[in-house]
C-alpha cells in the first residue's frame, strides 16, 4: 500500500484521475462530455447535466491553481461559457438537463434546483480564485437568484426546487443546503465578502443544529414545507441519487468536513464556533459506527432511523468524503484514531474503488465489493468528490 498521508501520493492520485478525463472530456462544440465507461469510452455525447457541467469547472479550476497548466484555465473558461450557452434560461436560472446538438441546446428538464444553483455558485467562486475575473458577475448573479427564489429567512434555509417560472414546490431537503454551505465558503474565500461566510454559518447552524435536533442529533435528508422531518420520503426508492432515504453515511462525514472548514474560516475572521468540532466528531464517529462494513470493508450508503443498514451498497463519494473528514479531524484534534480511519478508508478504496489501469474511481459497488455496471462516470460524477477530497487533505496538511 502507498503512504496515503504523503502529499506526493495525493498529488499523484489527482493527476492519475485527471488523466482519465483530460484526453476525452472537453467537447469543442461546447462544455464537456458527461458519460464514460470504465475504459473512458464516451457513451452519450449529447446529454448535459448541470451538476457535471459545474463540477468540470471546479475540477479544472482546482487543477490550474495547483499545477498552473494553461489548458486547465482555458477549460474553466470553456465550462463557464457553456453554463451560459447551454444551461442558462431566459426566465433566469439554469436548466437541470439539456440535449446539446448542432442547433444548440434543447431543454430536457428545466426545473430550477437549488442544488444546481449551489454548484453554479461553487463553479464561479473557484473560477474566480483561478483568476477568471469575469466569473465575479456570475457569482453575484447566482447569489441573487438563490436569495430571491429559494431563501427562507424564517428557517435560515433554502427551499429545494421550483418550476421553470419559479413556483417553489413543497419539498425541502438538507442536501441542497449542505452544498450551498460548501459554495458559500468558496464564495467567501474568493471575494472576502462576509455575506457568504454569514450564510455558510447560518446554514450550518440550521442543518446540523436546529434540524438535527429533530432527528436524534443527526442530519436527516428530507423535510416537509414547514421543515418538519418527512420520515417516509423516497422510502424504498433507490433511483433518486440526489434524494436517498435514510441517514446518509457520506453526508454525515461531509458535514463533519464542512464544519471544520467553516470553523477555520471563522477563526481566521476573528470569530468562533465552539460547537463545530464536537458536532463534527459526533457526525463522523456515528457514521463510522453505523456505516463501516466490518465483514467486507468500506462504508455503506445509508442506515435507517433504528440504526440498521438500509442500503449496503458502496458509493465512491462516501469513501472520499469520509477520508477527507478523517484527515481534517486528525489534524484539528490531534486524535490519532482519525488517522487510523483515514488509512483504513483509503486502503479499502485503493483495493476496490480506484481503477489502477484506466484511472478514476468506480462509481458503485455491491455490499460484497463487486461492480454493478461498467458505467464509471455517468452524469453527476466527474470525480469531483475524489479529487476534491485529496485537495482538502493537502490543504489540511498545508501542502
N, C-alpha and C positions, 0 to 999 in steps of 0.2 A: 504494500500500500504506500502511496506517496505521503509526504508530510502535508496534511491538509491545512495546517496552520501557517504554512510557508507563503509569504506574499508572492514569491516566484511561481509557486504552484497555482495560486489563484489567478494570477495574470495569464499564465499559460492556458488555464482552462477557459478563461474568457476568449482568448484568441482561437482556441480549438473550436469553441462554439460559434464564434463569428465566422469561422472558415466554412461552416456548414451552409450558412445563409448567403454569404457575400458573392459567390460566383453566380448566383441564380435569383436573388431576391428582388433586385431592382427592375421594374418594368419601365423601359424607356418612354412608353406612351403615357405613363402616369402612375405614381405610387409604387407599391410593392406587390409581389405575388404572396398569397396568404395560405396556400395549401401545399404541403410537402409530404411525400412518402419517406420511409426510413432512409432510402438512398439519396434523397434530395430531389427526386422527380417531382415537378410541379403538376398536380393532378386537377387543378381548377385554376385557369388563368384569368378568369373574369370577375369572380365574386370578390368584393372588397368589404370587409367588416371594420367598423370604426375602431374597435379595440385593437386589432392588428395594425391598422394604419397609424394609430398614435404610438403604439409600442415600438414600431420600427423607427420612428423619430427618436424616441427615448434611447433605443439601442445604439443608434448611430451618434447621437449627441454624447452619450457617455463614452463611447469608443473614441470619438475625436478628442474629448478632454483628456483621456488617458494616454492615447497613442499619437495624437497630432497628425493623423493621416488626412490630407485634404479631401480624399474621396468620401470619408465619413461626413465631413462638413457639407459637401455637395449633396449627399444623401439626405441630410437633415433638411436642407432647403427643398429638395425634391419632394420629401414627405410632407412638409408643411404646405407646399403648393397643392398637393393632392387633397389635403383636407379641405381646401377652398374649392378646387375644381371638381372634386369627386363627391364630397360629403356635404358641403355647406348647402343650405336650403334657402330659398327666397324668404321664407317665413322666419328665418333665424334658426339657429341650432344646426345640428349635423345628423344626416341620415345614419341610422344604425347599420344598414347594409345596402350596398348598391351593386349593380351589374355594370362593369366598366367595359366599354367596347369602342369601336372606331368612331361612333357618333357621340361619344361622351358617356355620361353616367345615367343609368335608369334606376330609379329608387325601387328597391325591393322591400324595404322596411323603413318607413320614415318616422318611426316612433322616436320621440325625444327621451333619451335615458340620461338621468343624472350621472349614472356610472360612466356613460360615454363622455359626457362633458368633463367629468373629473379627469379623464385621460387626455382630453383635448387641452385642458389646463396644464396637466403634467408635461405634455409634449412641448407646449410653448415655453414653459418655465425652463426645461432642460435645453431647448434650442437657444434660449436667451443666454443661459450660462455657457453655452458653447460659442457664443459670440455673434449669434444671429439677431442683430438688434431689431429687425423688423418683427420679430416674434413678440415684442413687448405689447404692441397694439392688440394682437390676437389674445394674449394672456388676459389683458384687462377686459376685452370684449367678452371672453368666456366667463370670467368672474361675474360680469354684469348679467349675463344670461342666467346663470345659476341663481343669482341673487333675486332676479325679477320673477322667475318662474318656479323655482323649487325651494327656496329658503323659507323655513317656518320658524320665525323668531320665538314663538311661544315654546317650542320644543328644542330650539337650538340645534335643529337637524334639517337635512334636506329631504324633500319628498323624492319619489323614485322615478316616475315616468309620466310622460304627457303625450297626448296625440300630436299630430302634425300641427294643429292650430293651437297647441299649448293648453289643452284641457287636461288638468292633472288628475290621474287616477287615484284610487283609494289605497293601493298597496304602498306599504312603507318597508324599507329594508335597511339593514346595517351595512351591507356590502358597498353600496354607493357612497355611504358616509365614511367608511374606512378609507376608500381610495380617494375621496375628497380630502380627507385629512392628509394623506400622503402628498397629494398635489399641492395643498396649501403650504406644507413645509417646503416643498421645492420652490413654490412661487415666492415665499418669503426669502429663501436663500438667493433667489435670482434678483429680487428687486429691493430687499430690505424694507419693504412696505409692511408695517406692523399689522395691517388689517388681515393679512394672510396668516400670520402667526396667531393672532387673536382667534381667528376662525378655526385653525387647527386645534387650538386648546379647547374651544367650545365644543367641537365635535368629539374630541377625545373624552372630555368630561361627561358629555351626554351619553355616548355609546357605552363606554367602559365603566361609567359610574351610575348614572340615573337609570339607564335601560338595563344594565347588568343586574342592578338590584332587584329587578322584576324577574330575573332568571337564575336565581341561586348564585349570584355573583359571577356569572359567565356571560358571554356575548351570544345571545340568541339572534337568529338571522332575520326572522320575518315578523312584521307588525301590521296591525290594522291602522286605519286612518288617524285614530287618536293616539297612536304609538303604544297601544296595549299589545302584548305578545300574541301572535297568532300561532298556536302550537300545532296546527294541522296543515298549514300551507305547504303544498307540494309533498306532503307525506306519501311515501310510496312511489314518487315520481323522480327518477334519476336523469331525466332528459334535459332539464334546465340547468346548465352548468353555472349560471350566474345566480341561481336561487335554490340551492340544495337544501333539503330538510335536515334538521339535526344540528347539534353543536359541531362546528367545523374545526377540526384539529388545527388546520393550517391558518384559519382566521384568528384563532386564539394566539398562535405564535406570531402571526403577522402583526397583530395589535401589540404584542409584547415588544416587538422590534420598533414599531412606530412610537410607542410610549417612551422608549429610551431615546429615540431620535428627537422627539418633542422636548423631552427634559433637557437634552443637550442644547437645543436652540434657545429654550427659555433661560437656561443658566448663562449662556453667552450674552443674552439680552438683559442680564441682571434681574431675572425673575426666577421664581421657584415653583416646583410642583412636587411636593414631598410624597405625594401619593403614587407617583408614576412608577417608581422602581418596585415597591411592594405589589402593585397591581400587575406589573409585567411579570414578576416572579410567579404570582398566583396563576396567571393565564398559562405561562409556559409549563410550570410544574404539573398543572392539571392536564394539559394537552399530552404530556409525556406519560402520565399515569393512566389516562384513559385511552390514548391513541397508539402507544407503541405496541407493535405486534411481537410478543415475546417468542412466538414459535417461528415466524417467518422473517422477522426483521421489518424495519420500516414503520412509517406512521400511516394509520388508516385515515380514510377520508372524513368520517363523521361518527359521532356517538349520540345516542338518544338521551332525553332528559333523565332517564333512570341509570345512565352510565354505561349501558350496553352498546356494543358496536352496532350501528345501523347501516353503515356502508364500509365494508372491509377492503374495498379496492385501494390501491396505492396511486396517488397522483403526484406527478413530478413536482408541482409547485409547492405542495405541502412539505416535502422534504427540503426544498430550497429555502423557503421562508423560515423553516424551523432551524436549520443550521445557522442562518444569519442571526436569528434571535438568540440562539445559544451563545454565539460568539460575543454579541453585544452584552449579554448578561454576564458572561465570564469577565469581560474587560471592565464592566461597570461595577460589579460586586466583588470581584476577586475570588469568587467561589469556583474552585477548580472542577467541581462537579458539572458545571455547564460546559467546560471544555471536553469533559468525557462524553457528554451528549453530542456535542459538535462532532467529535471524532466518530462516534457510533453512527450518526445520521449520514455523515459523509462516506464512511466505509460501506454502508448499505447501498447508498446511491451510486457509488463508484462501481460496485459489483453488478447492480441490477438496472440502473436507470441511464447511466452515461453510455452513449454509443461510441465506443473507442475506435470503431472503424470509420464511420461516416461523420461523426460529430453530433453535437447537441444531445438532448436527453429524450428518451422515450416519454410518451405522454401519460399513459395509464397502464398499470399492471394489475393483475388479479391479486387476491389475498396471498396466493402462493407464488407471486412474483413472475408470472408468465405474461407475455404481451397479449393485449386484447386485439390489436389490429396493427397493420403496417403504416398507419397514418401517424407519422411522427409529430407533425405540426400543422393541424388544421387551423382555421381562423380563430384568433384569440390568443394563440400560444406565443410564437416568436422567441421563446426562451428569454423573455424579459425578466421573468422571475429568477431563473438560474444565474444569468449574468448579473442581474441587479443584486442578488444575494452576495455574489463574490465581491462586487464593488462595495457593498455595505460592510463586509468583513474587513476589506482593505482599509476602509475609512476608519473603522473602529480601531484597527491596529495602527492608524495614522501612517499608512504606507502608500 
